[in-house]
Amino acid sequence: MDSIERFIEQMANHAEADGLPRISGRIMAYFVINGGPFSFSEIADNLGISRGSASTNTRLLRDLGILERYQKPGSRQDYYVLAVQPYQRLLKGYIERMESSINNIKQLVDAPETELPTAALERLDALEGFYHTAIESTRVALEKTGGNHA
């Protein structure tokens, strides 16, 4: 296995550890190395995966802000390229999901029909505090990487 193949497989392992499909990590690594634009067929052929898997995971990476759809003049196929500031987009999405989690906590705690034991309220408070700290840390990382403040 050469160093590029090893990098692609390591990114697959990292994606899986983060709860994403392994193939999405392989596709992301492929785009980091090669840029694009690539069609689903090209992605599938170059990574030795099915076209359906290439399509599903490419769309997932698009939804995460890592890839962008690209239209080649005169072509009816969709192509994809590495997005502008893809890593900053990942951080912004992370912040959005944590803010949503904070809102979920507040809705539970503030619901008039919900009576939670003190220990549950303490755990929810600790979880909310964790999210606030993680959001602030992520905003610092975002600023350091040239992303706009989220």
C-alpha positions as CSV (number, residue, x, y, z in Angstrom):
1,M,0.0,0.0,0.0
2,D,1.5,3.3,-1.0
3,S,1.3,6.5,1.1
4,I,-1.7,7.9,-0.7
5,E,-3.7,4.7,-0.3
6,R,-2.7,4.6,3.4
7,F,-3.9,8.2,3.8
8,I,-7.2,7.4,2.1
9,E,-7.7,4.4,4.4
10,Q,-6.8,6.3,7.5
11,M,-9.3,9.0,6.6
12,A,-11.9,6.2,6.2
13,N,-11.0,4.9,9.7
14,H,-11.4,8.5,11.2
15,A,-14.7,9.0,9.4
16,E,-16.0,5.7,10.9
17,A,-14.8,6.7,14.4
18,D,-16.8,9.9,14.0
19,G,-19.9,8.0,13.1
20,L,-19.8,8.4,9.3
21,P,-19.6,5.7,6.8
22,R,-16.0,4.6,6.0
23,I,-16.6,5.3,2.3
24,S,-17.4,8.9,3.0
25,G,-13.9,9.2,4.6
26,R,-12.3,7.6,1.6
27,I,-14.2,10.0,-0.8
28,M,-13.2,13.0,1.3
29,A,-9.6,12.0,1.3
30,Y,-9.7,11.4,-2.5
31,F,-11.0,14.9,-3.0
32,V,-8.4,16.4,-0.6
33,I,-5.7,14.7,-2.7
34,N,-7.2,15.3,-6.2
35,G,-9.6,18.2,-5.9
36,G,-12.0,17.4,-8.6
37,P,-14.3,17.8,-10.5
38,F,-15.4,14.2,-10.5
39,S,-18.6,12.4,-11.5
40,F,-20.1,9.6,-9.4
41,S,-18.8,7.1,-12.0
42,E,-15.3,8.5,-11.8
43,I,-15.4,8.4,-8.0
44,A,-16.6,4.8,-8.0
45,D,-14.0,3.7,-10.6
46,N,-11.1,5.5,-8.9
47,L,-11.9,4.2,-5.4
48,G,-13.2,0.7,-6.4
49,I,-16.7,1.2,-5.0
50,S,-20.2,0.9,-6.4
51,R,-21.7,3.9,-8.2
52,G,-24.6,3.8,-5.7
53,S,-22.2,4.1,-2.7
54,A,-20.3,6.9,-4.5
55,S,-23.6,8.7,-5.0
56,T,-24.9,8.3,-1.4
57,N,-21.7,9.2,0.3
58,T,-20.8,12.1,-2.1
59,R,-24.3,13.6,-1.3
60,L,-23.6,13.1,2.4
61,L,-20.3,15.0,2.1
62,R,-22.2,17.7,0.1
63,D,-24.8,18.0,2.9
64,L,-21.9,18.4,5.4
65,G,-20.4,21.2,3.3
66,I,-17.3,19.3,2.3
67,L,-18.1,18.9,-1.3
68,E,-20.0,21.1,-3.8
69,R,-21.9,20.2,-6.9
70,Y,-20.3,21.4,-10.1
71,Q,-21.8,21.6,-13.5
72,K,-19.4,21.2,-16.5
73,P,-20.5,23.2,-19.5
74,G,-22.3,20.9,-22.0
75,S,-22.6,18.0,-19.6
76,R,-25.8,16.7,-18.1
77,Q,-24.0,14.8,-15.4
78,D,-23.4,16.2,-11.9
79,Y,-19.8,16.6,-10.9
80,Y,-18.4,17.4,-7.4
81,V,-15.4,19.4,-6.2
82,L,-13.9,20.1,-2.8
83,A,-15.9,23.0,-1.4
84,V,-14.4,26.4,-0.6
85,Q,-13.3,26.3,3.1
86,P,-14.6,22.7,3.6
87,Y,-12.9,22.3,7.0
88,Q,-14.4,25.5,8.3
89,R,-17.8,24.4,7.1
90,L,-17.4,21.2,9.2
91,L,-16.7,23.3,12.2
92,K,-19.7,25.6,11.5
93,G,-21.9,22.5,11.2
94,Y,-20.5,21.2,14.5
95,I,-21.5,24.4,16.2
96,E,-25.0,24.4,14.7
97,R,-25.6,20.8,15.9
98,M,-24.3,21.7,19.4
99,E,-26.6,24.8,19.5
100,S,-29.5,22.6,18.5
101,S,-28.6,20.2,21.3
102,I,-28.6,23.1,23.8
103,N,-32.1,24.1,22.5
104,N,-33.3,20.5,23.0
105,I,-32.0,20.5,26.6
106,K,-33.8,23.8,27.3
107,Q,-37.1,22.6,25.8
108,L,-37.0,19.5,28.0
109,V,-36.1,21.4,31.2
110,D,-38.6,24.2,30.5
111,A,-41.5,21.9,29.5
112,P,-44.3,22.4,32.1
113,E,-45.3,18.8,32.1
114,T,-41.8,17.5,32.7
115,E,-40.7,16.8,36.3
116,L,-37.2,15.7,36.3
117,P,-35.3,14.5,39.4
118,T,-32.6,16.8,40.7
119,A,-29.8,14.4,39.6
120,A,-31.2,14.5,36.0
121,L,-31.3,18.3,36.0
122,E,-27.7,18.3,37.2
123,R,-26.6,16.0,34.4
124,L,-28.5,18.1,31.8
125,D,-26.9,21.3,33.2
126,A,-23.5,19.6,32.9
127,L,-24.2,18.6,29.4
128,E,-25.3,22.1,28.4
129,G,-22.2,23.5,30.0
130,F,-20.1,21.0,28.0
131,Y,-21.8,22.2,24.8
132,H,-21.2,25.8,25.6
133,T,-17.5,25.2,26.2
134,A,-17.2,23.1,23.1
135,I,-18.9,25.8,21.0
136,E,-16.5,28.5,22.3
137,S,-13.5,26.2,21.6
138,T,-14.8,25.5,18.1
139,R,-15.3,29.2,17.4
140,V,-11.7,29.8,18.4
141,A,-10.5,27.1,16.1
142,L,-12.8,28.5,13.3
143,E,-11.2,31.9,13.7
144,K,-7.7,30.5,13.7
145,T,-8.4,28.6,10.4
146,G,-9.7,31.7,8.6
147,G,-13.4,30.9,8.9
148,N,-16.0,33.5,9.6
149,H,-17.2,33.7,13.2
150,A,-20.2,31.4,13.6
